[in-house]
Amino acid sequence: MIHVADNSKTRISIVIVLTFFLFTPKSIEERSIINASVIPSLEIKTSILKDGDLIFRRGISFVSNLVLENDPSSPYSHIGIISFYNNTPFVIHAVPDESENGIDYIRKDSLGMFLLKDRASAYEVIRYDDPSIALEASYFAKISYEAGILFDDSFSLHDSTKYYCTELIWRAYKFAGVDLTENTFDTLSIPVGENPYLLPGTLLWSPNTKSITKKSIYQ
């Protein structure tokens, strides 16, 4: 059974969905090329990262700000998981409207791309205290990415064929035998999907985790 935390402050209006579609750039590929070449990224020391680390990102878009306002337990609006490929850390995450072909699959991005300052004003890396579990969660994220799992634009935790950002992380650690939410979720008033939902703040304060590093544009 899923236990739902009914937080009266957690109310996201229809404006989120309407704004999301009205203000999404038309050419994601063009934007990505330009951003990667001319826009700096928040610095991060990659040598301290490990498979399975959770990387939270504070977005700067209007939609991100609305999410932040309605998730008072967290200063972050998005999350990904660190996975290494050939000794290089990447971020695997589920996010809409950043694909090159208009189809929203789970993405594997470089840290530089994930932390571009036109989409991130702050980040924090959280680590689960059992490295074997974290490694297995990272493996789940990898196979989800390589399988071409779609972004869950219905935001339904009952649909295990598609994932949204926090859902991917939750399912990755569930695969490894750990429920980071302790089976507690949130209710939202939004015109898409169905309750319960999973907000970044629930994962930020997961038991048996600790903060490894964080940075903001103001530091």
VMD Tcl script that draws the C-alpha trace (Angstrom):
set ca {
  {0.00 0.00 0.00}
  {1.23 3.51 -0.82}
  {0.92 6.06 1.98}
  {0.13 9.56 0.78}
  {1.30 12.69 2.56}
  {-1.47 15.25 2.02}
  {0.44 18.55 2.17}
  {-1.93 21.48 1.72}
  {0.94 23.62 0.49}
  {1.65 21.17 -2.30}
  {-0.72 22.57 -4.92}
  {0.46 23.07 -8.48}
  {-2.04 24.87 -10.73}
  {-2.91 24.39 -14.35}
  {-0.59 27.29 -15.11}
  {2.36 24.88 -14.83}
  {1.13 22.69 -17.63}
  {0.02 25.55 -19.88}
  {3.26 27.46 -19.38}
  {5.31 24.34 -20.00}
  {3.86 23.93 -23.48}
  {3.74 27.63 -24.33}
  {7.34 28.40 -23.49}
  {9.16 25.21 -24.52}
  {11.77 26.02 -27.24}
  {10.92 24.64 -30.69}
  {14.42 23.53 -31.67}
  {15.93 21.54 -28.83}
  {18.82 20.32 -30.97}
  {19.78 23.85 -31.98}
  {19.53 25.05 -28.39}
  {21.67 22.17 -27.09}
  {24.44 22.84 -29.62}
  {24.50 26.55 -28.80}
  {24.34 26.00 -25.05}
  {27.12 23.43 -24.97}
  {29.47 25.70 -26.88}
  {28.92 29.14 -25.35}
  {27.12 28.80 -22.00}
  {29.21 27.86 -18.94}
  {28.25 25.13 -16.50}
  {28.32 25.00 -12.73}
  {31.62 23.48 -11.67}
  {31.69 20.06 -10.05}
  {34.58 17.90 -8.87}
  {33.99 14.68 -10.78}
  {36.65 12.72 -8.89}
  {34.42 12.51 -5.80}
  {31.44 11.06 -7.66}
  {30.38 7.41 -7.53}
  {27.86 5.22 -9.32}
  {24.41 5.68 -7.85}
  {24.96 9.18 -6.47}
  {21.84 11.33 -6.76}
  {22.31 14.77 -8.30}
  {19.62 17.35 -7.62}
  {19.29 20.43 -9.81}
  {17.56 23.73 -9.17}
  {16.07 24.94 -12.42}
  {15.64 28.56 -13.44}
  {12.59 28.30 -15.67}
  {9.14 29.55 -14.74}
  {7.92 25.98 -14.41}
  {10.85 25.09 -12.13}
  {10.02 28.04 -9.90}
  {6.41 26.92 -9.60}
  {7.52 23.43 -8.64}
  {9.89 24.87 -6.05}
  {7.14 27.01 -4.56}
  {4.99 23.93 -4.11}
  {7.69 21.66 -2.70}
  {8.79 23.57 0.42}
  {10.92 20.70 1.69}
  {13.41 21.02 -1.18}
  {15.42 23.78 -2.91}
  {15.62 21.61 -6.05}
  {13.24 20.95 -8.91}
  {14.88 18.03 -10.77}
  {16.99 14.94 -10.09}
  {19.22 12.49 -11.94}
  {21.51 9.59 -11.04}
  {25.24 9.28 -11.66}
  {26.37 6.39 -13.86}
  {29.90 5.80 -15.11}
  {30.75 4.92 -18.71}
  {34.43 4.19 -19.44}
  {35.44 5.83 -16.13}
  {33.51 9.01 -16.96}
  {30.48 10.06 -14.90}
  {27.24 10.86 -16.71}
  {23.80 11.85 -15.47}
  {20.90 9.60 -16.37}
  {17.61 11.39 -15.93}
  {14.04 11.62 -17.16}
  {13.14 15.07 -18.43}
  {10.72 16.39 -21.05}
  {11.53 18.56 -24.07}
  {15.31 18.24 -24.08}
  {15.50 15.58 -26.79}
  {16.94 16.17 -30.24}
  {14.14 14.39 -32.10}
  {11.13 15.57 -30.12}
  {10.58 12.18 -28.47}
  {11.23 12.28 -24.74}
  {13.28 9.26 -23.71}
  {15.36 8.84 -20.57}
  {18.56 10.79 -21.23}
  {22.25 10.29 -20.58}
  {23.91 13.71 -20.33}
  {27.39 14.85 -19.47}
  {27.68 16.73 -16.21}
  {28.51 19.83 -18.20}
  {25.26 19.59 -20.14}
  {23.19 18.76 -17.05}
  {24.63 21.73 -15.15}
  {24.52 24.38 -17.87}
  {23.80 27.71 -16.24}
  {20.87 28.35 -18.54}
  {19.03 25.47 -16.85}
  {20.67 25.11 -13.42}
  {21.29 27.66 -10.69}
  {22.33 25.13 -8.04}
  {22.98 21.45 -7.46}
  {23.57 18.98 -4.66}
  {24.91 15.43 -4.74}
  {23.45 12.93 -2.27}
  {24.96 9.49 -1.63}
  {23.34 6.33 -0.29}
  {25.50 4.76 2.40}
  {25.69 1.24 0.88}
  {27.82 1.37 -2.30}
  {26.63 -2.03 -3.52}
  {23.02 -0.88 -3.46}
  {23.95 2.41 -5.14}
  {25.81 0.51 -7.86}
  {22.80 -1.69 -8.53}
  {20.55 1.38 -8.73}
  {22.97 2.89 -11.24}
  {22.75 -0.32 -13.26}
  {18.96 -0.06 -13.36}
  {19.25 3.52 -14.64}
  {21.66 2.38 -17.35}
  {19.42 -0.40 -18.61}
  {16.42 1.95 -18.52}
  {18.31 4.45 -20.65}
  {19.61 1.80 -23.05}
  {16.12 0.29 -23.37}
  {14.77 3.64 -24.55}
  {12.24 4.06 -21.75}
  {10.00 7.05 -22.44}
  {9.42 10.04 -20.18}
  {6.17 9.60 -18.27}
  {4.18 12.67 -19.28}
  {1.16 11.30 -17.42}
  {3.11 11.44 -14.14}
  {1.69 8.13 -12.97}
  {3.50 5.98 -10.43}
  {1.11 3.18 -11.35}
  {2.57 2.94 -14.88}
  {5.88 1.10 -14.73}
  {6.53 1.36 -18.48}
  {7.47 5.07 -18.40}
  {9.19 7.22 -15.77}
  {9.36 10.86 -14.74}
  {12.44 12.23 -12.98}
  {11.82 11.27 -9.37}
  {10.07 8.06 -10.40}
  {13.20 6.86 -12.22}
  {15.29 7.30 -9.07}
  {12.68 5.68 -6.85}
  {12.38 2.66 -9.14}
  {16.16 2.36 -9.52}
  {16.66 2.03 -5.77}
  {13.57 -0.18 -5.43}
  {15.25 -2.48 -7.96}
  {18.25 -2.54 -5.63}
  {16.03 -3.41 -2.66}
  {15.63 0.02 -1.04}
  {12.58 2.29 -0.93}
  {14.00 5.80 -0.63}
  {10.52 7.19 0.03}
  {9.73 4.80 2.90}
  {6.43 4.33 1.03}
  {5.29 7.91 1.60}
  {4.21 10.08 -1.32}
  {2.46 13.39 -2.03}
  {-0.85 14.63 -3.38}
  {-0.99 17.40 -5.98}
  {-3.78 19.35 -7.61}
  {-2.72 19.24 -11.25}
  {-4.75 18.48 -14.38}
  {-2.53 15.60 -15.52}
  {-1.77 12.17 -14.11}
  {-3.14 10.80 -10.90}
  {-2.22 10.81 -7.24}
  {0.05 9.92 -5.60}
  {3.05 11.82 -6.93}
  {6.70 11.91 -5.90}
  {8.42 15.26 -5.30}
  {12.18 15.94 -5.16}
  {12.04 16.82 -1.47}
  {10.98 13.30 -0.54}
  {14.16 11.90 -2.09}
  {16.40 14.70 -0.83}
  {15.73 13.69 2.77}
  {15.85 9.94 2.23}
  {17.18 7.87 5.14}
  {20.71 6.47 5.00}
  {21.92 9.19 2.65}
  {24.34 12.07 3.08}
  {25.26 15.19 1.16}
  {28.57 14.94 -0.72}
  {28.86 18.32 -2.43}
  {26.72 21.23 -3.52}
  {27.09 24.53 -5.31}
  {25.03 27.46 -6.52}
  {25.65 30.34 -8.90}
  {25.76 32.63 -5.87}
  {28.77 30.88 -4.28}
}
mol new
graphics top color blue
foreach p $ca { graphics top sphere $p radius 0.5 }
foreach p [lrange $ca 0 end-1] q [lrange $ca 1 end] { graphics top cylinder $p $q radius 0.2 }
display resetview
